[in-house]
Amino acid sequence: MELNEKLIIEIKKNSIYRLEENLRMVLICIDKITEKDLWNKPSKKGVALGNQIIHVVGNMTQYLISSLGEKKFNRERDNEFKIDKRMTKSSLINMLSNTIQESKKTITKLS
């Protein structure tokens, strides 16, 4: 196996590890807050954690899944910051988990 191939394998492996580790840490944090806290802004100009999660999902979908995976994606970035208290913690967790799974698949397919 050539050095470039080894490097690509290592980058992909570490990228997937980081996605999994970051999800694990986010889940620990989300577990410690209430549904209400998920949508509270930390300050007048701050962004609620729920909106930050939605924004991260948008970033991952745009830059990883869409760009690298060559999948069409029409992002509405401004809507990511509008509070939507109808989304529960479990629905946000599912959204993030599914996006990470799709991102991992995209990374795995890269050559």
ChimeraX commands (.cxc) that place a marker at each C-alpha (Angstrom):
marker #1 position 0.00,0.00,0.00 radius 0.5
marker #1 position 1.36,3.40,-0.98 radius 0.5
marker #1 position 1.87,6.25,1.45 radius 0.5
marker #1 position -0.99,8.27,-0.09 radius 0.5
marker #1 position -3.39,5.37,0.35 radius 0.5
marker #1 position -2.33,4.93,3.97 radius 0.5
marker #1 position -2.77,8.63,4.57 radius 0.5
marker #1 position -6.27,8.64,3.06 radius 0.5
marker #1 position -7.27,5.65,5.19 radius 0.5
marker #1 position -5.93,7.32,8.33 radius 0.5
marker #1 position -7.68,10.63,7.61 radius 0.5
marker #1 position -10.98,8.86,6.98 radius 0.5
marker #1 position -10.60,6.74,10.12 radius 0.5
marker #1 position -9.81,9.77,12.28 radius 0.5
marker #1 position -12.63,11.84,10.77 radius 0.5
marker #1 position -15.14,9.12,11.57 radius 0.5
marker #1 position -13.71,8.74,15.08 radius 0.5
marker #1 position -14.08,12.50,15.69 radius 0.5
marker #1 position -17.68,12.48,14.49 radius 0.5
marker #1 position -18.51,9.60,16.82 radius 0.5
marker #1 position -16.66,11.14,19.77 radius 0.5
marker #1 position -18.27,14.54,19.28 radius 0.5
marker #1 position -21.71,12.94,19.12 radius 0.5
marker #1 position -20.99,11.08,22.34 radius 0.5
marker #1 position -20.01,14.32,24.08 radius 0.5
marker #1 position -23.03,16.24,22.74 radius 0.5
marker #1 position -25.35,13.49,23.96 radius 0.5
marker #1 position -23.83,13.70,27.45 radius 0.5
marker #1 position -24.41,17.47,27.48 radius 0.5
marker #1 position -27.96,17.30,26.11 radius 0.5
marker #1 position -28.86,14.70,28.71 radius 0.5
marker #1 position -28.02,17.20,31.47 radius 0.5
marker #1 position -30.47,19.90,30.35 radius 0.5
marker #1 position -34.24,20.17,30.23 radius 0.5
marker #1 position -36.39,20.55,27.13 radius 0.5
marker #1 position -36.96,24.18,28.17 radius 0.5
marker #1 position -33.23,24.87,28.57 radius 0.5
marker #1 position -32.65,23.56,25.07 radius 0.5
marker #1 position -34.45,26.59,23.64 radius 0.5
marker #1 position -33.38,29.28,26.11 radius 0.5
marker #1 position -30.93,31.84,24.78 radius 0.5
marker #1 position -27.93,32.31,27.09 radius 0.5
marker #1 position -28.06,36.08,26.47 radius 0.5
marker #1 position -30.05,38.62,24.49 radius 0.5
marker #1 position -27.85,38.14,21.42 radius 0.5
marker #1 position -27.06,34.49,22.13 radius 0.5
marker #1 position -28.23,31.40,20.30 radius 0.5
marker #1 position -30.13,28.58,21.98 radius 0.5
marker #1 position -28.45,25.18,22.10 radius 0.5
marker #1 position -31.26,23.68,20.03 radius 0.5
marker #1 position -30.58,26.18,17.26 radius 0.5
marker #1 position -26.85,25.52,17.47 radius 0.5
marker #1 position -27.50,21.82,16.94 radius 0.5
marker #1 position -29.72,22.57,13.94 radius 0.5
marker #1 position -26.96,24.85,12.58 radius 0.5
marker #1 position -24.30,22.13,12.99 radius 0.5
marker #1 position -26.57,19.71,11.13 radius 0.5
marker #1 position -26.89,22.29,8.35 radius 0.5
marker #1 position -23.11,22.72,8.18 radius 0.5
marker #1 position -22.45,18.99,8.09 radius 0.5
marker #1 position -25.10,18.45,5.46 radius 0.5
marker #1 position -23.82,21.27,3.27 radius 0.5
marker #1 position -20.08,20.76,3.57 radius 0.5
marker #1 position -19.78,17.02,4.09 radius 0.5
marker #1 position -22.80,15.21,2.71 radius 0.5
marker #1 position -23.66,17.60,-0.12 radius 0.5
marker #1 position -20.25,18.87,-1.21 radius 0.5
marker #1 position -18.11,15.78,-0.70 radius 0.5
marker #1 position -20.93,13.33,-1.32 radius 0.5
marker #1 position -22.16,15.26,-4.34 radius 0.5
marker #1 position -25.77,15.28,-3.12 radius 0.5
marker #1 position -28.12,18.15,-3.83 radius 0.5
marker #1 position -28.98,20.25,-0.77 radius 0.5
marker #1 position -30.91,23.50,-0.58 radius 0.5
marker #1 position -29.97,25.08,2.74 radius 0.5
marker #1 position -32.05,27.75,4.46 radius 0.5
marker #1 position -29.41,28.91,6.93 radius 0.5
marker #1 position -31.40,31.78,8.46 radius 0.5
marker #1 position -34.15,29.37,9.51 radius 0.5
marker #1 position -31.63,27.41,11.57 radius 0.5
marker #1 position -31.59,30.25,14.08 radius 0.5
marker #1 position -35.32,30.66,14.49 radius 0.5
marker #1 position -36.42,29.08,17.74 radius 0.5
marker #1 position -38.64,26.06,17.24 radius 0.5
marker #1 position -39.73,24.76,20.63 radius 0.5
marker #1 position -41.80,22.09,18.91 radius 0.5
marker #1 position -38.62,20.08,18.34 radius 0.5
marker #1 position -37.93,17.83,21.29 radius 0.5
marker #1 position -34.54,16.75,22.57 radius 0.5
marker #1 position -35.11,13.32,21.09 radius 0.5
marker #1 position -35.95,14.73,17.65 radius 0.5
marker #1 position -32.82,16.91,17.72 radius 0.5
marker #1 position -30.72,13.93,18.81 radius 0.5
marker #1 position -32.19,11.85,15.98 radius 0.5
marker #1 position -31.51,14.63,13.48 radius 0.5
marker #1 position -27.89,14.97,14.61 radius 0.5
marker #1 position -27.32,11.21,14.84 radius 0.5
marker #1 position -28.75,10.62,11.36 radius 0.5
marker #1 position -26.62,13.42,9.92 radius 0.5
marker #1 position -23.50,11.98,11.52 radius 0.5
marker #1 position -24.36,8.51,10.17 radius 0.5
marker #1 position -24.80,9.96,6.67 radius 0.5
marker #1 position -21.55,11.92,7.06 radius 0.5
marker #1 position -19.70,8.76,8.04 radius 0.5
marker #1 position -21.06,6.97,4.98 radius 0.5
marker #1 position -19.95,9.88,2.80 radius 0.5
marker #1 position -16.44,9.84,4.28 radius 0.5
marker #1 position -16.19,6.07,3.87 radius 0.5
marker #1 position -17.02,6.34,0.15 radius 0.5
marker #1 position -14.36,8.98,-0.54 radius 0.5
marker #1 position -11.29,7.85,-2.42 radius 0.5
marker link #1:1,2 radius 0.2
marker link #1:2,3 radius 0.2
marker link #1:3,4 radius 0.2
marker link #1:4,5 radius 0.2
marker link #1:5,6 radius 0.2
marker link #1:6,7 radius 0.2
marker link #1:7,8 radius 0.2
marker link #1:8,9 radius 0.2
marker link #1:9,10 radius 0.2
marker link #1:10,11 radius 0.2
marker link #1:11,12 radius 0.2
marker link #1:12,13 radius 0.2
marker link #1:13,14 radius 0.2
marker link #1:14,15 radius 0.2
marker link #1:15,16 radius 0.2
marker link #1:16,17 radius 0.2
marker link #1:17,18 radius 0.2
marker link #1:18,19 radius 0.2
marker link #1:19,20 radius 0.2
marker link #1:20,21 radius 0.2
marker link #1:21,22 radius 0.2
marker link #1:22,23 radius 0.2
marker link #1:23,24 radius 0.2
marker link #1:24,25 radius 0.2
marker link #1:25,26 radius 0.2
marker link #1:26,27 radius 0.2
marker link #1:27,28 radius 0.2
marker link #1:28,29 radius 0.2
marker link #1:29,30 radius 0.2
marker link #1:30,31 radius 0.2
marker link #1:31,32 radius 0.2
marker link #1:32,33 radius 0.2
marker link #1:33,34 radius 0.2
marker link #1:34,35 radius 0.2
marker link #1:35,36 radius 0.2
marker link #1:36,37 radius 0.2
marker link #1:37,38 radius 0.2
marker link #1:38,39 radius 0.2
marker link #1:39,40 radius 0.2
marker link #1:40,41 radius 0.2
marker link #1:41,42 radius 0.2
marker link #1:42,43 radius 0.2
marker link #1:43,44 radius 0.2
marker link #1:44,45 radius 0.2
marker link #1:45,46 radius 0.2
marker link #1:46,47 radius 0.2
marker link #1:47,48 radius 0.2
marker link #1:48,49 radius 0.2
marker link #1:49,50 radius 0.2
marker link #1:50,51 radius 0.2
marker link #1:51,52 radius 0.2
marker link #1:52,53 radius 0.2
marker link #1:53,54 radius 0.2
marker link #1:54,55 radius 0.2
marker link #1:55,56 radius 0.2
marker link #1:56,57 radius 0.2
marker link #1:57,58 radius 0.2
marker link #1:58,59 radius 0.2
marker link #1:59,60 radius 0.2
marker link #1:60,61 radius 0.2
marker link #1:61,62 radius 0.2
marker link #1:62,63 radius 0.2
marker link #1:63,64 radius 0.2
marker link #1:64,65 radius 0.2
marker link #1:65,66 radius 0.2
marker link #1:66,67 radius 0.2
marker link #1:67,68 radius 0.2
marker link #1:68,69 radius 0.2
marker link #1:69,70 radius 0.2
marker link #1:70,71 radius 0.2
marker link #1:71,72 radius 0.2
marker link #1:72,73 radius 0.2
marker link #1:73,74 radius 0.2
marker link #1:74,75 radius 0.2
marker link #1:75,76 radius 0.2
marker link #1:76,77 radius 0.2
marker link #1:77,78 radius 0.2
marker link #1:78,79 radius 0.2
marker link #1:79,80 radius 0.2
marker link #1:80,81 radius 0.2
marker link #1:81,82 radius 0.2
marker link #1:82,83 radius 0.2
marker link #1:83,84 radius 0.2
marker link #1:84,85 radius 0.2
marker link #1:85,86 radius 0.2
marker link #1:86,87 radius 0.2
marker link #1:87,88 radius 0.2
marker link #1:88,89 radius 0.2
marker link #1:89,90 radius 0.2
marker link #1:90,91 radius 0.2
marker link #1:91,92 radius 0.2
marker link #1:92,93 radius 0.2
marker link #1:93,94 radius 0.2
marker link #1:94,95 radius 0.2
marker link #1:95,96 radius 0.2
marker link #1:96,97 radius 0.2
marker link #1:97,98 radius 0.2
marker link #1:98,99 radius 0.2
marker link #1:99,100 radius 0.2
marker link #1:100,101 radius 0.2
marker link #1:101,102 radius 0.2
marker link #1:102,103 radius 0.2
marker link #1:103,104 radius 0.2
marker link #1:104,105 radius 0.2
marker link #1:105,106 radius 0.2
marker link #1:106,107 radius 0.2
marker link #1:107,108 radius 0.2
marker link #1:108,109 radius 0.2
marker link #1:109,110 radius 0.2
marker link #1:110,111 radius 0.2
view
